[in-house]
Amino acid sequence: MKMEWNEIALGMAKEVERQVMPIFGTAKAGQKVGMNVSGDVTKFVDKVAEDIVLGYLSPLNINIVSEEVGNIDRGSEYTAIIDPIDGSYNFAAGIPIFAFSFAVFKNEKPVYAMIYEFATKSVYEGIPGEGAYMNSNPIHVRKPVRGKEALSFYTRGRGYGIIRRVKRVRVLGAVAVELTYLAKGALDGVLDIRNYVRPTDISAGVIIAREAGAIVTDENGEELRLDFDAAEKTNIIAVNDRYLLDLILEELGKK
């Protein structure tokens, strides 16, 4: 079944790429065309990309959780959680950090995840129980080096002490991409404590990161549970080792 999901996901990603890349970095891409279920602006590029995805998935008669349209319950045992363009602000602004994010669950059990990074044409996959891959090659979180941690960190007024305790902080504007960077060893952690990220933003990235050896928790250090509600907002801590998790929790007052 995973090969079929691979083909479906890659087919969608490539079609999204074909149709949206001509408007990359244009005013039209960022044009407001509505509001999504979370109350955020739906940009023109979001609508174009999601329509493509819905066209692919509707004939499969599976449940769909997508950022703009929300939840479509068809009574299936399979649910796809999708963000056709994670990082749509970057896309509209001409910043080449954005991705297609797709995860499939059977009931509540993850089955397959893919993130396609448009700028590099990299295909990241997570296959539960089998591992994480980039362009079909196995990937794994890197071994941490104390004092040289690189962390992606989103906050709104909390945990600033974390910045003083790691060497580098990066904020790239596409959490799906950042979770793949953790998975392949380019970052040591991804932290978003704005109570802002939704299942559509992180589901595929969490599966891939976990299969690559990452620890993924909520802001209390408990295992992060992925919700199937497109409007649900949460916090996430994803790191490559327990030391960094404990450091973050300490600065958040959770230890």
N, C-alpha and C positions, 0 to 999 in steps of 0.2 A: 504493500500500500504506500510505503514512503516514496517509492519511485514515482507513483502517480501524483502524489502531492508535490513532489519536486517538479514534475513537468507542468502541473497546473500553476504553481507559484512562479516559476521562471517565465512561463508564457505570459502571465499577467504582468510581471515586472517589465518584460521587454516591450509589451504593447503600451504600458504606461510611459515608458521611456520614449518610445517612438512618437507618441502623441504630445507629450508635454515638453520635451527638450527644446523644440523650436521657440517656446515662449520663456525659456529660462532667463531670469534677470530682467524681465520686462514689466512695465506697469500693469499690463493686462493680467499677468500671472497673479499679482497681488490684489486684484480688484475684488472688493467685497460683493459676494453674491447671496449671502444669507448668514444664519447663525447655526452652529451645530448643537447637538444635544447637551453639551457641557456649558453652553453659553458663550463660546468663543466664536470669533469671526470665521466663516467659511470663505476661503479665497477661491478665485476662479480655478486655479490649478488643482486645489483640493477636489472641487466638484468634477472636473474633467477626469481626474485619476480615479475617483471613487466610482463614477459611472462605468468606467472600463472594468473595474474589479467586480462590480455587481453583475455586469453582463456575463462575465466568465463564470461566476459562482452560482447564479440563480438556477441554471439548468441542473446543478448537482443536488438541489433541494436540501441543502444543509443550513444550519443556523449560522447567522452572520452577526458579528459585532464589529462595527466600523465607526470611525471617528465622526463622520458627518451625519450619516443616516441613523446611527444608533444601533438598536438591537432588532434583528429580524429573526423571530422564532418560528421555525417550520416543524418543530417536533422531532428533529433528527437527533441521533446520538452523537453526531459530529457538529462541532462548532468551530468556525474560522474567526479569528480575531485579527483584524487588519488595520494598518495605517498605510494607505496607498502612497502618501508623501509625508514621511516624518521629517520635519525641518522645512515646512513650507515657507516660513518667513525667510530662511536662508535662500530657498529657491527663488522667491520673488525678488530678493535683494541682490541676487547675483553671487551669492556665497556658495561654493560648490560642496557643501556638506549637508546631504539629505539622502533619504533612503526609502525603499519600499520594504514594509515590514508585514510578515504573514506568519501566523501560528495556527495550528490545528489541534483540537482536543477531541478525544473520544470520551463522552460524558465529561468528567473533570480531569481526565488523565491526558497529559501532553503527548502528542503523537509525532509532530514534526514542526520545525520552525525554519524560516528562511528570511534573511535580510539581504537585499540587493542594494549596494552602494553605487549610485549612478555615476559619480565622477570617476571612480577607479574601475568600475564594472566588476567589482568583487562580489562574489556570491558566498555568503556565510550561511551555514546550515547547522542546526542542532537536531540530533536524532536521539531521543531519550534512551539511555542505556547503552548507546553506541559511541557517543562522542560529539565533538564539534569540529567543523571543517570550514576552511576558506578555500574556495576554488578546488574542492575535492581533497585538499590536503589537511590532515589533522592539525588542530591548533589547541593551545593550552595557555592558561594564564602564566605569566612569568614568575620566576622566583623573586620574592621581594628583596630589596637591598635597603637596609635601614638608613634613613636620612636622605634617601633619593626617591622617595615616593612621588608619583605623579597622579593627581586626583582631579577628576571632573567634579565640580562642586557648585550646585545651585542652592541658594538659600534666600530667605527674606528675613534677615535680622537675627538669625541664630547660628551658633557654632563657628563664629569667626576665628576662634582660637585654633581651629583645625588648620587654617591657612598657615599659621606660624609653625606648625609641627610637621608639615610635609614640604618637599622641595619645590614642587611645581603644582599650579592649579590651572586647569584648562576648562573653558566653557565654550563648547562648540555649537550648541543650539540644536542638537538632534540626538536625543538620548538613545535611540535605537543604534545609531552609528557608534556612539560612545561605549555602549555595552559590547559591541563587537570588538572595539579597540581593547577593552579589558580582556575579552576572550582570547585575542591573539597576542596579548602581552605588550601592547603599546601604552596602556594605562594600568595603574595599580588599583584604581577604584573609581566608581561612579556613584555620586551622592546627590540626591535631590530631596530636600526637606521643605519644599514650598507647599506641600499638600496640593500638588498640581498635576503630576503625571497620571495618566489613565491607562487602563489595560491595553488599549490600542497602541500606546506609545512603547510599552515595555514588555509585552508578553513574549514576543519572538526573541527579543534580546535577553530576557531572563533565562529562557530555555537554553539558548546558545551559550551564555555565560556560565550557567551551571554545568552544562556538559563539558565546558573547558576547564572546570575545576574551581570556579568562583563560588564564594559564599554570598548569598543574596538574602537580605533580611528587610524587615520594616524598621522604623526609626527606634524601636525598642530592642532591636537585636533578635527578634523572633523571626522564624522562617517566613518569608513573604509569600502570601497566598494570592494567586492571580484570580481576580474577579471577572465575571462575564458581563459586567454592566458598563456600557460605553461612557456613562456619565460619572462613574465612580472615580474619585480622585484619591491618591495615596502618596506615601513617601517611600523612598527606596534607598537602601545602602547595598552596594555590590562591590566586593573587594576580593583581592587575591589571597589574603591570609587573615588569620584570627587577630594578629597583632594590630593590624590597621583597623579592623572592626572595633576592637576594644578601645583604641585611641579615639575613634569617632564617637563611640557611645559615651566615653568619659567626657568629651568636650560638649556633648549634648545633654549632659547631666543624667544619663541613663545608667551609669555604673557608680 
